[in-house]
Amino acid sequence: MFQNRITTLLQQDKKLLIAYYMPEFPIAGATLPVLETLEESGADIVELGMPYSDPIGDGPVIQETAHTAIRNGVTIKSLLALIRRARQGEGCRPINVPILLMGYCNPVIAYGVDAFMRDAVAAGVDGLLIPDFPPEEAADFLRKAKSCGLTVVFLVSPVTPPERIALIDSLSTDFSYCLAVNGTTGTAKLSEASSEDMVEEYLHRVRQHTRKKFVVGFGIKDKARVESMWALADGAVVGTALLQHIASASTPEACARLAGEFWRTLQ
């Protein structure tokens, strides 16, 4: 019987620290060592990017990491093979951290939605976040994901009206993902003092119109920002800052070491 690790984790009363990592960045062979290190260093969930040539929600750092991943041979098929190896302990110790795949519609549709969900579950994926998939059009997608036991996460933004926040909360399986700002990943806007009150007001509004947990991403880069998001939400997602920290690595081992060093500074 498939046991969804995200669903199990969300039953705990704890603040989440979620890592976003683009597979095979910055070098081929880095994925398994990085997954192992992130789990050892305290990541509660690892959000793995499915690289796409036109990632509309991502800033320049993650766009470049996606292009690097594609150059290093990452496809949905090869990514699922890496996850399967991670779960089975082939090339690393067995990885048990919940894995959430984040990517865009086109590659999933090209792969075939039914085949994608089937193969994702078989590989050991726990959940999906597809930013350009409108929740209003998600009924069939959600039905298929539920039948497979996959968590589906939808996005909330600072301009999402209250009634739509409630809709997204009702449709997201275990939790929603709040964009801290209206912008792409890696934005500096979150660190601007003038935005502090707006972010707090926004997340209070989300809390008033949700029943499930929600996490916050975009622009979170250090321990202070993680803790401020924990005070307002149920978790924080760190991606661009992690990728920037490991970008100089020239070997998979160095990549894993840098990832672990950075991740431990967030806690």
Secondary structure, 3 states (H helix, E strand, C coil): CCCCHHHHHHCCCCCEEEEEECCCCCCCCCHHHHHHHHHHCCCCEEEEECCCCCCCCCCHHHHHHHHHHHHCCCCHHHHHHHHHHHHHCCCCCCCCCCEEEECCHHHHHHHCHHHHHHHHHHHCCCEEECCCCCHHHCHHHHHHHHHHCCEEECEECCCCCHHHHHHHHHHCCCEEEEECCCCCCCCCHHHCHHHHHHHHHHHHHHHHCCCCEEEEECCCCCHHHHHHHHCCCCEEEECHHHHHHHCCCCCHHHHHHHHHHHHHHCC
